[in-house]
Amino acid sequence: MQNRVASTLVLGIGLLTAIGISNWNQLISNAFGDNEGDLKKYKDVEHLYRAIDNNKFDDNNINWKDFKSTPIFENATHSMQKCITKAEHLGDNLADYEIYDCYERFDKD
């Protein structure tokens, strides 16, 4: 009986440690396959926009240096690039909803 309690306790502590080390949202999203968070998966702004719209991409702290060297940004229209750049500079980070908003405003260019 003591072995069973000890094993359960060790397993519980290990699980809590893993959750504490990992980003909780990312852990849950990955477990359920909800977040396709790798920017390299998206070929253009429209592709990323659709993922955001379908709750497949959720990141409110996108690495700007990495993002601006992706095809998403490089292949965007000049107006969309300006919008995304401005959004990043205003808050010192880039969030998915800012990309979504820029796409909504400038996808016709």
Kinemage of the C-alpha trace (Angstrom):
@kinemage 1
@onewidth
@group {chain A} dominant
@subgroup {mainchain}
@vectorlist {calphas} color= white
{ca met a 1} P 0.000 0.000 0.000
{ca gln a 2} L 2.833 2.409 0.853
{ca asn a 3} L 4.507 1.671 -2.477
{ca arg a 4} L 1.317 2.559 -4.314
{ca val a 5} L 0.959 5.871 -2.447
{ca ala a 6} L 4.624 6.678 -2.981
{ca ser a 7} L 4.376 5.888 -6.702
{ca thr a 8} L 1.275 8.055 -7.059
{ca leu a 9} L 2.969 10.882 -5.189
{ca val a 10} L 6.113 10.669 -7.362
{ca leu a 11} L 4.001 10.577 -10.515
{ca gly a 12} L 1.982 13.579 -9.350
{ca ile a 13} L 5.083 15.593 -8.487
{ca gly a 14} L 6.626 14.710 -11.847
{ca leu a 15} L 3.505 15.815 -13.682
{ca leu a 16} L 3.300 19.086 -11.756
{ca thr a 17} L 6.983 19.728 -12.432
{ca ala a 18} L 6.526 19.111 -16.149
{ca ile a 19} L 3.554 21.471 -16.235
{ca gly a 20} L 5.447 24.083 -14.251
{ca ile a 21} L 8.416 23.917 -16.613
{ca ser a 22} L 6.301 23.996 -19.738
{ca asn a 23} L 4.045 26.779 -20.839
{ca trp a 24} L 0.626 25.608 -19.621
{ca asn a 25} L -1.250 26.889 -22.699
{ca gln a 26} L 1.235 25.287 -25.051
{ca leu a 27} L 1.035 21.988 -23.169
{ca ile a 28} L -2.754 21.876 -23.378
{ca ser a 29} L -2.798 23.012 -27.012
{ca asn a 30} L -0.256 20.417 -28.045
{ca ala a 31} L -2.065 17.678 -26.147
{ca phe a 32} L -5.252 18.352 -28.066
{ca gly a 33} L -3.599 19.314 -31.360
{ca asp a 34} L -5.142 22.775 -31.292
{ca asn a 35} L -2.144 25.017 -31.782
{ca glu a 36} L -0.149 24.833 -34.979
{ca gly a 37} L 2.286 27.348 -33.540
{ca asp a 38} L 5.299 26.885 -35.814
{ca leu a 39} L 5.432 29.923 -38.095
{ca lys a 40} L 7.398 27.907 -40.657
{ca lys a 41} L 4.192 25.995 -41.399
{ca tyr a 42} L 2.549 29.036 -42.996
{ca lys a 43} L 3.300 30.096 -46.548
{ca asp a 44} L 1.663 33.526 -46.431
{ca val a 45} L -0.421 35.920 -44.347
{ca glu a 46} L -3.697 34.453 -45.574
{ca his a 47} L -2.658 30.965 -44.470
{ca leu a 48} L -1.755 32.289 -40.987
{ca tyr a 49} L -4.922 34.418 -40.874
{ca arg a 50} L -7.069 31.330 -41.474
{ca ala a 51} L -5.230 29.408 -38.741
{ca ile a 52} L -5.827 32.274 -36.300
{ca asp a 53} L -9.470 32.516 -37.350
{ca asn a 54} L -9.937 28.768 -36.793
{ca asn a 55} L -8.174 28.880 -33.393
{ca lys a 56} L -5.320 26.782 -34.755
{ca phe a 57} L -2.693 29.442 -34.032
{ca asp a 58} L -2.621 31.329 -30.738
{ca asp a 59} L 0.450 33.290 -29.739
{ca asn a 60} L 0.449 36.711 -28.136
{ca asn a 61} L 4.215 36.995 -28.011
{ca ile a 62} L 5.535 36.219 -31.496
{ca asn a 63} L 9.277 36.658 -31.862
{ca trp a 64} L 9.611 39.674 -34.161
{ca lys a 65} L 13.099 38.812 -35.419
{ca asp a 66} L 11.941 35.339 -36.444
{ca phe a 67} L 8.634 36.560 -37.851
{ca lys a 68} L 10.026 39.239 -40.157
{ca ser a 69} L 12.235 36.666 -41.899
{ca thr a 70} L 9.329 34.300 -42.654
{ca pro a 71} L 7.569 34.059 -46.027
{ca ile a 72} L 4.465 35.242 -44.175
{ca phe a 73} L 5.949 38.703 -43.716
{ca glu a 74} L 8.269 38.788 -46.721
{ca asn a 75} L 5.460 37.998 -49.184
{ca ala a 76} L 2.919 40.349 -47.595
{ca thr a 77} L 1.902 43.542 -49.363
{ca his a 78} L 3.711 46.725 -48.434
{ca ser a 79} L 0.607 48.021 -46.617
{ca met a 80} L 0.309 44.839 -44.597
{ca gln a 81} L 4.015 44.882 -43.707
{ca lys a 82} L 3.683 48.478 -42.490
{ca cys a 83} L 0.620 47.573 -40.406
{ca ile a 84} L 2.311 44.550 -38.817
{ca thr a 85} L 5.526 46.507 -38.169
{ca lys a 86} L 3.576 49.332 -36.546
{ca ala a 87} L 1.652 46.851 -34.379
{ca glu a 88} L 4.899 45.264 -33.204
{ca his a 89} L 6.491 48.611 -32.372
{ca leu a 90} L 3.461 49.857 -30.416
{ca gly a 91} L 3.489 47.029 -27.912
{ca asp a 92} L 7.117 45.865 -28.181
{ca asn a 93} L 5.841 42.465 -29.235
{ca leu a 94} L 3.637 40.963 -31.908
{ca ala a 95} L 0.414 39.116 -31.197
{ca asp a 96} L -1.675 36.909 -33.437
{ca tyr a 97} L -4.697 39.211 -33.181
{ca glu a 98} L -2.593 42.094 -34.567
{ca ile a 99} L -1.723 40.064 -37.659
{ca tyr a 100} L -5.392 39.109 -37.924
{ca asp a 101} L -6.420 42.775 -37.736
{ca cys a 102} L -3.871 43.833 -40.355
{ca tyr a 103} L -5.077 41.118 -42.705
{ca glu a 104} L -8.677 42.206 -42.212
{ca arg a 105} L -7.726 45.792 -43.072
{ca phe a 106} L -5.282 45.253 -45.943
{ca asp a 107} L -6.028 41.933 -47.661
{ca lys a 108} L -7.496 43.766 -50.672
{ca asp a 109} L -4.176 45.472 -51.619
